[in-house]
Each structure stands twice: as C-alpha cells, then as structure tokens.
Amino acid sequence: MNNITGLQKANAASNKITKDSIKEAFLVLLVKKDISKITITEIVSKAGVSRTAFYKNYKTKEDILHDIVGPFLQAIDNKLARKGSTCLYEWFLIFFFEVKKNSRVFSSIAPALIENVLSKLKSKNEALHNEYQQSAFESSIGYVIYTWLSNPKETPEEMATLCSKMYAGFDEIFSFLKKE
C-alpha cells in the first residue's frame, strides 16, 4: 500500500468518526430538547469537533436527521424488495420491528422519523389522491407512531395491522371523492 492510499483510508476513517460523533451528539441533545432549540454550537461542542468539520459534513441540523433516518427507511425498502413485496402491511411490519430494535435512537427523533415516514408513504401510495385524505392520514398515522414510540406496548404485528387498516379506512372514507 502506498502513502496516498494509506492517507486516503485514514482520512475516510477520520471523516466517519467525525460524522458519527456529530450524529451521536445530536441524538443526545434531542433527548433533552426540541430540534428547534438545539444550536450548531451545542452540537459541535458535545461532539468535540469544529464548526468547519460540521459544515464539511452537514448544512443544517435537519441534514443530520436525514442522515440518520434515510438509511433506516432505505433498509426497509431493501428488505421488501428482497421479499418481492409491495404490501403496505409488510412495510409497516418491518418498520415497527426495526424501530423496536433501535428504540433508544428512534424515541429521541420521533418527530423527524414520523416526518420522513410520512413523506415515504406519500410517495409509496398514490391511492391517496385527495389532499384532505392525505392530510388526515398523515396526521393520524403520525400520532399513532409517536404514541407507540413513547410507550411501545403493542407488538410490531399489531401496529402493522392497525396502520394498514387505518390506511384502508381512509381510502374507503374518501372514496366518494374519487367518483367525481
């Protein structure tokens, strides 16, 4: 291995440590306060990195959330693709199993997780044609997920069934709008 290759590997490892430190510091801060109250100064101080290092990796605090939540949601889609499934129940089932496995992380980022899940569901399900139907579904499903994250008594199977039925119910309630 030449010196340049070794240096590139060392830089890549250092960059990963920096990003991981920023993400971990951010998650710790999210447990204590709302995202809107967290400052970049707090994040870099807790992470032990410079502002330059922060801005080399992220533009905003929200970018950190997307860096945490995005791969999680992509992993769900990958699992579904391997199964060959497009079923909404299966998506919710995998979602709730994965959230339960990583409950420490996801309970601290519940609002951001819900926002990302809702945008994923919006793109996944074209059946919700009406903006009111979409808003009603997003509000109710978001609240259900948020409530479950704060006290997950039900199993992932029960939650997947509930969320799938909710979706079907909204589709049925608003079906009269599709006739026009």
N, C-alpha and C positions, 0 to 999 in steps of 0.2 A: 504494500500500500504506500503510495507516495504522500508527501506532505500536504498537498492540496486536498486530496481525498480525505485524509485524516482531519484536516481543519474543517472541511465541509460537514463531516459527521459530527464533530464537536460542536459546531455552530447550530446544527439541526437539533442536537440534544439540548443545548442551552436554550434555544427558542422554545422547545417543547416544555422545558421546566418553567420558563417564564410564563407561557400561556397557562399551564396547569396551575401555577401559583396565583395568577390573576383570577382564574375561574374559581379556585378554592376560596380565595379571599372574598370574592363577590358572593359566593354561596353563604359564607359565614355571616357577612353583613346582611344578607337578605333575611336571615333568621331573625335578626334584631330590628330591622326597619324596612319600610316600603322602598321599592326601587327608586321612586321619585326623590327620596330623601338621601339616597346614597350619592356621594360625590366621587369623582375620579381620584381626588386626593386621598380619600379614605381607602379606596381600593388599592392604589399603588403603595400606600403606607403599610397596609395589612399584608400585601403580597411581598413587600420588600423589593420592589422594582421601581425603576424610574418612570416618570410620565412619558419619556421618549419611548421606553420599552412598551408601555401600554399602547401608545398611539401607533407604534410599529405593527401591533397585532390587532387592535380594535379601533374603530372610530367612535363608538358610543358604548354605553352600558348595555343597551339593548342588543348590541352585537355579541356581547358575551353570552347573553341568554340564548340567542340563536345558535351560537357555537355549542352550547350545552344541549339544547332541545332538538336542534336539527338532526344530528346523528342518531338520536334516540328514535325520532319519528321515521327516519330513513331505514333504520334497523327493522322496524315493524313492517314497513313496506317490503323489505327484502325477505323477511320470513314469510309473508303472504305470497310473494312471487315464487318462492321455493315450493310452497304448498300448492301453488296454482289457484289460489283463492282470491276472489274479489268481494267476498261476503262481508257485509258490514259487521255482523256478529263476530266473525273471526278477527276483524281488525280491532274491535273493542276488547275482545278476549285477550289478544296479545298485548294490547295497550295496558290493560289493568294488571296483567301478570308482571309486565316489565316495571310498571310504576311501583307495584308492591315490593318487587325485588330491590328497588332503588328508592325506597320511601323517604330516606333522610334527605336526599337531594331534591326529590320532587315535591315534598311538602314545603320546602323553603321557596320553591319557584312556582308554586301553584298557579298564580295568575298568568305568568308568562307561558307556562305549559299549556294552560287552557286556551290562551290566545292562539298559540301555534297549532294545537289540535283542531280548533275550530276552523282555522284557515285551511288545514289539511282536509278536513271533512267537507268544507265548501267546495274545494277543487275536485274531491273524490265523487261527490254525489250531485250530479246535475239534476236529479229529480226535484230538488227544491228550487222551483222556477221563480217563485214569488219572493220579493224582498221581505215581506212581513213573515212569511213562513220561515225563511232563513233566519231572521232576527229572533223569532220566537224559539226556534230550535237551538240556536247558539246560546241564548240566554239560559234556557232551561238545562241544556246539557252541560254548559259551563258551570252552573250552580251545583248540579249533581256531582260532577267530577271534583269540584272544590270541596264540597261537603264530605265526600268519600275520602279525599286526601287528608282531611283533618281528623278523621276517625274511621279508618277502613275496617268496618265490622263485617261487611258482606264479602263474599268470595269474588274473585275476578269473573267467574262464570255467571254469578248473579248480576253483577254490574253490566257485563256484556249483554245479557238478556234484557235488562232494564233499558239500557241505552238503545238497543236495536228496536225494542218495542216503542220507545219514545219516538224514534225516527219514523217508524211505520205509522204511528198515531198522528204525527204532524202531517205526513203525506196524505193520510185519509181526511183529516180535518180541513186541509186546504185544497182537496181535490176539486171542490166546486169551482175554484178559481181557474183550474185548467180547462174547464168546459167552455169557458168564454172565448 
